[in-house]
Amino acid sequence: MTDRDWTLWARCRGMDTTTFFPQKEDGRLAAARAESAAKSICRSCPVVAECRETALQADETHGIWGGMTYAERRAYARARKLGRVLSA
């Protein structure tokens, strides 16, 4: 078993990655729709926590990982560091 075995159970597995990597160049509305769609998929994912942790550990700067944008992951990491996060 590897550290990335969780990806086998990811709800996004096999989906179009553009949903999880919205491009601002496509326009704000399109990017917001893609972000919303990605987060909706993440909400029902059985491995959302593992996905989020992978992105946090890798300091992933792009895309929706674990149901969070990069800015949301940064805020989450800061809050966790300060002991303000009980659970995701």
BAVOGU-591797 format. One record per atom (N, C-alpha, C): atom name; residue in three letters; x, y, z; residue number from 1. Coordinates in Angstrom, 1 decimal. Each point is the difference from the previous one (the first is absolute). Layout:
residues N
R  name  resn      px      py      pz  resi
R    CA   ALA       X       Y       Z   NUM
...
This chain:
residues 88
R  name  resn      px      py      pz  resi
R     N   MET     0.8    -1.2     0.0     1
R    CA   MET    -0.8     1.2     0.0     1
R     C   MET     0.9     1.3     0.0     1
R     N   THR    -0.4     0.9    -0.8     2
R    CA   THR     0.8     1.3    -0.1     2
R     C   THR    -0.7     1.1     0.6     2
R     N   ASP     0.7     1.1     0.1     3
R    CA   ASP    -0.7     1.2     0.6     3
R     C   ASP    -1.1     0.6    -0.9     3
R     N   ARG     0.0    -0.4    -1.3     4
R    CA   ARG    -1.0     0.5    -0.9     4
R     C   ARG    -1.1    -1.0    -0.3     4
R     N   ASP    -0.1    -1.1     0.7     5
R    CA   ASP    -1.0    -0.9    -0.2     5
R     C   ASP    -1.4     0.6     0.2     5
R     N   TRP    -0.1     1.0     0.7     6
R    CA   TRP    -1.3     0.7     0.2     6
R     C   TRP    -0.6     0.4    -1.3     6
R     N   THR     0.8     0.3    -1.0     7
R    CA   THR    -0.5     0.5    -1.2     7
R     C   THR    -0.9    -1.0    -0.8     7
R     N   LEU     0.2    -1.3     0.4     8
R    CA   LEU    -0.9    -1.0    -0.6     8
R     C   LEU    -1.4     0.2     0.4     8
R     N   TRP    -0.3     0.6     1.1     9
R    CA   TRP    -1.3     0.2     0.5     9
R     C   TRP    -0.6     1.4    -0.2     9
R     N   ALA     0.8     0.9    -0.6    10
R    CA   ALA    -0.4     1.3    -0.2    10
R     C   ALA    -1.2     0.2    -0.9    10
R     N   ARG    -0.9     0.8     0.3    11
R    CA   ARG    -1.2     0.2    -0.7    11
R     C   ARG     0.3     0.6    -1.4    11
R     N   CYS     1.1     0.8    -0.1    12
R    CA   CYS     0.4     0.7    -1.2    12
R     C   CYS     0.8    -0.9    -1.0    12
R     N   ARG     0.3    -1.2     0.5    13
R    CA   ARG     0.8    -0.9    -0.9    13
R     C   ARG    -0.6    -0.2    -1.3    13
R     N   GLY     0.7     0.3    -1.1    14
R    CA   GLY    -0.5    -0.2    -1.4    14
R     C   GLY    -0.7     1.2    -0.5    14
R     N   MET    -0.3     1.0     0.8    15
R    CA   MET    -0.7     1.2    -0.4    15
R     C   MET     0.9     0.9    -0.8    15
R     N   ASP    -0.6     0.9    -0.7    16
R    CA   ASP     0.7     1.1    -0.7    16
R     C   ASP     0.7     0.9     1.0    16
R     N   THR     1.3     0.1     0.0    17
R    CA   THR     0.7     0.8     1.0    17
R     C   THR    -0.2     1.5    -0.1    17
R     N   THR    -0.5     0.5    -1.1    18
R    CA   THR    -0.3     1.4    -0.2    18
R     C   THR    -1.0     0.5     1.1    18
R     N   THR    -0.8    -0.9     0.5    19
R    CA   THR    -1.0     0.4     1.0    19
R     C   THR     0.7     0.3     1.3    19
R     N   PHE     1.1    -0.6     0.3    20
R    CA   PHE     0.8     0.1     1.2    20
R     C   PHE     1.1     1.0    -0.1    20
R     N   PHE     0.2     0.5    -1.2    21
R    CA   PHE     1.1     1.0    -0.3    21
R     C   PHE    -0.6     1.1    -0.8    21
R     N   PRO    -1.0     0.8     0.6    22
R    CA   PRO    -0.6     1.1    -0.8    22
R     C   PRO     1.0     1.0    -0.4    22
R     N   GLN    -0.2     0.5    -1.2    23
R    CA   GLN     0.9     1.0    -0.6    23
R     C   GLN    -0.7     1.4     0.0    23
R     N   LYS     0.6     1.0     0.6    24
R    CA   LYS    -0.5     1.3     0.1    24
R     C   LYS    -0.1     0.6    -1.4    24
R     N   GLU     0.8    -0.5    -0.9    25
R    CA   GLU     0.0     0.5    -1.4    25
R     C   GLU    -1.3    -0.3    -0.7    25
R     N   ASP    -0.7    -1.0     0.5    26
R    CA   ASP    -1.3    -0.4    -0.6    26
R     C   ASP    -1.1     0.9     0.5    26
R     N   GLY     0.3     0.9     0.9    27
R    CA   GLY    -1.0     1.0     0.5    27
R     C   GLY    -0.4    -0.4     1.5    27
R     N   ARG    -0.3     1.0     0.7    28
R    CA   ARG    -0.4    -0.2     1.4    28
R     C   ARG    -1.1    -1.0     0.2    28
R     N   LEU    -1.1     0.2    -0.8    29
R    CA   LEU    -1.2    -0.8     0.2    29
R     C   LEU     0.4    -1.5    -0.3    29
R     N   ALA     0.7    -0.2    -1.1    30
R    CA   ALA     0.4    -1.4    -0.3    30
R     C   ALA     0.8    -0.6     1.1    30
R     N   ALA     1.0     0.8     0.5    31
R    CA   ALA     0.9    -0.5     1.0    31
R     C   ALA    -0.8    -0.3     1.3    31
R     N   ALA    -1.0     0.9     0.3    32
R    CA   ALA    -0.8    -0.2     1.2    32
R     C   ALA    -0.9    -1.2    -0.1    32
R     N   ARG    -0.5    -0.3    -1.2    33
R    CA   ARG    -0.8    -1.2    -0.2    33
R     C   ARG     0.8    -1.2     0.1    33
R     N   ALA     1.2     0.0    -0.5    34
R    CA   ALA     0.8    -1.2     0.1    34
R     C   ALA     0.4    -0.3     1.4    34
R     N   GLU     0.3     1.1     0.8    35
R    CA   GLU     0.4    -0.1     1.4    35
R     C   GLU    -1.2    -0.6     0.8    35
R     N   SER    -1.2     0.5    -0.3    36
R    CA   SER    -1.1    -0.5     0.7    36
R     C   SER    -0.3    -1.5    -0.3    36
R     N   ALA     0.1    -0.3    -1.3    37
R    CA   ALA    -0.2    -1.4    -0.4    37
R     C   ALA     1.1    -0.9     0.7    37
R     N   ALA     1.2     0.4     0.0    38
R    CA   ALA     1.1    -0.8     0.6    38
R     C   ALA    -0.3    -0.2     1.5    38
R     N   LYS    -0.4     1.1     0.7    39
R    CA   LYS    -0.2    -0.1     1.4    39
R     C   LYS    -1.2    -0.9     0.3    39
R     N   SER    -1.0     0.0    -0.9    40
R    CA   SER    -1.2    -0.9     0.2    40
R     C   SER     0.5    -1.4    -0.1    40
R     N   ILE     0.8    -0.4    -0.9    41
R    CA   ILE     0.5    -1.3    -0.2    41
R     C   ILE     0.8    -0.4     1.3    41
R     N   CYS     0.8     0.9     0.5    42
R    CA   CYS     0.9    -0.2     1.1    42
R     C   CYS    -0.9    -0.3     1.3    42
R     N   ARG    -1.1     0.7     0.1    43
R    CA   ARG    -0.9    -0.2     1.2    43
R     C   ARG    -0.4    -1.4     0.2    43
R     N   SER    -0.2    -0.8    -1.1    44
R    CA   SER    -0.4    -1.4     0.1    44
R     C   SER     1.1    -1.0    -0.2    44
R     N   CYS     1.2     0.5     0.1    45
R    CA   CYS     1.2    -0.9    -0.2    45
R     C   CYS     0.4    -0.6     1.3    45
R     N   PRO     0.2    -1.3     0.0    46
R    CA   PRO     0.4    -0.8     1.2    46
R     C   PRO     1.5     0.3     0.4    46
R     N   VAL     0.8     0.6    -0.9    47
R    CA   VAL     1.4     0.2     0.4    47
R     C   VAL     0.4     1.5    -0.1    47
R     N   VAL    -1.0     0.9     0.3    48
R    CA   VAL     0.2     1.4    -0.1    48
R     C   VAL     1.1     0.5     1.0    48
R     N   ALA     0.1    -0.6     1.2    49
R    CA   ALA     1.0     0.4     0.9    49
R     C   ALA     1.4    -0.4    -0.5    49
R     N   GLU     0.2    -1.2    -0.5    50
R    CA   GLU     1.2    -0.4    -0.6    50
R     C   GLU     0.5     0.9    -1.1    50
R     N   CYS    -0.9     0.3    -0.9    51
R    CA   CYS     0.2     0.9    -1.1    51
R     C   CYS     0.5     1.4     0.5    51
R     N   ARG    -0.7     0.5     1.0    52
R    CA   ARG     0.4     1.3     0.6    52
R     C   ARG     1.4     0.0     0.6    52
R     N   GLU     0.3    -1.1     0.8    53
R    CA   GLU     1.3    -0.2     0.6    53
R     C   GLU     1.1    -0.1    -1.0    53
R     N   THR    -0.3    -0.7    -1.1    54
R    CA   THR     1.0    -0.1    -1.1    54
R     C   THR     0.4     1.4    -0.5    54
R     N   ALA    -1.1     0.8    -0.3    55
R    CA   ALA     0.2     1.3    -0.5    55
R     C   ALA     0.8     0.9     1.0    55
R     N   LEU    -0.4    -0.1     1.2    56
R    CA   LEU     0.7     0.8     1.1    56
R     C   LEU     1.4    -0.4     0.1    56
R     N   GLN     0.3    -1.2     0.0    57
R    CA   GLN     1.4    -0.5     0.2    57
R     C   GLN     0.9     0.4    -1.2    57
R     N   ALA    -0.6     0.0    -1.2    58
R    CA   ALA     0.7     0.3    -1.2    58
R     C   ALA     0.0     1.5    -0.3    58
R     N   ASP    -0.7     0.8     0.8    59
R    CA   ASP    -0.2     1.4    -0.2    59
R     C   ASP    -0.5     0.3    -1.4    59
R     N   GLU    -1.0    -0.8    -0.4    60
R    CA   GLU    -0.6     0.1    -1.4    60
R     C   GLU    -0.6     1.4    -0.1    60
R     N   THR     0.4     0.7    -1.0    61
R    CA   THR    -0.5     1.4    -0.2    61
R     C   THR    -1.1     0.2    -1.0    61
R     N   HIS    -0.4    -1.1    -0.7    62
R    CA   HIS    -1.0     0.1    -1.0    62
R     C   HIS    -1.1    -1.1     0.3    62
R     N   GLY    -1.2     0.4    -0.4    63
R    CA   GLY    -1.1    -1.0    -0.1    63
R     C   GLY    -0.7    -0.1     1.3    63
R     N   ILE    -1.1    -0.8    -0.1    64
R    CA   ILE    -0.9    -0.4     1.1    64
R     C   ILE     0.5    -1.3     0.5    64
R     N   TRP     0.5    -0.1     1.2    65
R    CA   TRP     0.4    -1.2     0.7    65
R     C   TRP    -0.7    -0.1     1.3    65
R     N   GLY    -0.5    -1.2     0.3    66
R    CA   GLY    -0.7    -0.1     1.3    66
R     C   GLY    -1.1     1.0     0.2    66
R     N   GLY    -0.7     0.4    -1.1    67
R    CA   GLY    -1.1     0.9     0.1    67
R     C   GLY     0.4     1.4     0.3    67
R     N   MET     1.3     0.4    -0.1    68
R    CA   MET     0.5     1.3     0.3    68
R     C   MET     0.8     0.6    -1.2    68
R     N   THR    -0.1     1.3    -0.1    69
R    CA   THR     0.9     0.7    -0.9    69
R     C   THR     1.3     0.2     0.7    69
R     N   TYR     1.0     0.5    -0.8    70
R    CA   TYR     1.3     0.3     0.6    70
R     C   TYR    -0.1     1.0     1.2    70
R     N   ALA    -0.7     1.0    -0.2    71
R    CA   ALA    -0.2     1.0     1.1    71
R     C   ALA    -0.7    -0.6     1.2    71
R     N   GLU    -1.0    -0.8    -0.2    72
R    CA   GLU    -0.7    -0.7     1.1    72
R     C   GLU     1.0    -1.0     0.7    72
R     N   ARG     0.8    -0.7    -0.8    73
R    CA   ARG     0.9    -0.9     0.7    73
R     C   ARG     1.1     0.7     0.8    73
R     N   ARG     0.4     1.2    -0.5    74
R    CA   ARG     1.0     0.8     0.8    74
R     C   ARG    -0.6     0.5     1.3    74
R     N   ALA    -1.3     0.4    -0.1    75
R    CA   ALA    -0.7     0.5     1.2    75
R     C   ALA    -0.2    -1.2     1.0    75
R     N   TYR    -0.3    -1.1    -0.5    76
R    CA   TYR    -0.2    -1.2     0.8    76
R     C   TYR     1.3    -0.4     0.7    76
R     N   ALA     1.1     0.0    -0.8    77
R    CA   ALA     1.3    -0.4     0.6    77
R     C   ALA     0.4     1.0     1.1    77
R     N   ARG    -0.3     1.3    -0.2    78
R    CA   ARG     0.4     1.0     1.0    78
R     C   ARG    -0.9    -0.2     1.3    78
R     N   ALA    -1.3    -0.2    -0.2    79
R    CA   ALA    -0.9    -0.3     1.1    79
R     C   ALA     0.4    -1.2     0.7    79
R     N   ARG     0.4    -1.1    -0.7    80
R    CA   ARG     0.4    -1.2     0.6    80
R     C   ARG     1.3     0.2     0.8    80
R     N   LYS     0.9     0.8    -0.5    81
R    CA   LYS     1.3     0.2     0.7    81
R     C   LYS    -0.3     0.8     1.3    81
R     N   LEU    -1.0     0.8     0.0    82
R    CA   LEU    -0.4     0.8     1.2    82
R     C   LEU    -0.9    -0.8     0.9    82
R     N   GLY    -0.3    -1.2    -0.4    83
R    CA   GLY    -0.9    -0.8     0.9    83
R     C   GLY    -1.5     0.3    -0.1    83
R     N   ARG    -0.4     0.7    -1.1    84
R    CA   ARG    -1.3     0.4    -0.1    84
R     C   ARG    -0.9    -0.9    -0.9    84
R     N   VAL     0.6    -1.1    -0.4    85
R    CA   VAL    -0.8    -1.0    -0.8    85
R     C   VAL    -0.2    -1.2     0.8    85
R     N   LEU    -1.2    -0.4     0.2    86
R    CA   LEU    -0.4    -1.2     0.7    86
R     C   LEU    -0.1    -1.2    -1.0    86
R     N   SER    -0.7     0.3    -1.1    87
R    CA   SER    -0.1    -1.0    -1.1    87
R     C   SER    -0.3     0.7    -1.3    87
R     N   ALA     0.2    -0.7    -1.1    88
R    CA   ALA    -0.2     0.6    -1.3    88
R     C   ALA    -1.4     0.0    -0.4    88
